[in-house]
Amino acid sequence: GADGDITFGNTVGAVQRLGAVTIANAADVTATGTFGAASFTQGAGTGITDFQDAITTGVGNFAFTGNDLTISSANPSTIAGSMTVTNAGTFTTGATADVTVNGGEFIQDGAGVNSLGGDITSTTDGIAFATAVTLTDAVAMTTGGGVDDDIVFTSTVDGTVVDTQTLALDSGADGDITFGDTVGAVQRLGAVTIANAA
């Protein structure tokens, strides 16, 4: 329910990955160790969902709907399917919490904002952010590079320290890059590098 917490105090699926993990509703969800499942779905949440180590989905998607989502792992996470973040609060990735999505698009489509320190890679599709993005560290984003494998920032993009946080983008020869609002208006970014784009 909306007032009860869920805590995974050790690894999940480290010996054998679980099947689909589904959280219908919770206040805070905490996973302190590596988290391995066929897929992960959270339908609602009122607090913080915090993955403190790497996430691996073996065959399916990662779909989060809730308030705050934090990935603070020191190790990279790998999503076999697509990844959707529908956050009412803040979506946060730590500086070492890189995420690779291998089976679809990375989409952030919640009303909440984004605080990004880790890299995001979509190997077969695109990357899209619906709301404001603030960089807290050097961030790289890479898509599959095919047609429609775009990188889209619908809202603003800012750093946290003026002229410091860098942004490296690569959408390949057939993918577009779109900045739909101001970049660096609140805090200027560091170097912005586009390796390739249509």
Secondary structure, DSSP 8 states (H G I E B T S, - for coil): -TT--EEE-S-BSSSS-EEEEEE---S-EEE-S-EEEEEEEE---SSEEEE-S-EEESSS-EEEEESEEEE--SS-EEESS-EEEEESSEEEE-TT--EEE-SS-EEE-SSSEEEE-S-EEESSS-EEE-S-EEESS-EEEE---STT--EEE-S-EE-SSTTT--EEEE-TTT--EEE-S-BSSSS--S-EEEEE--
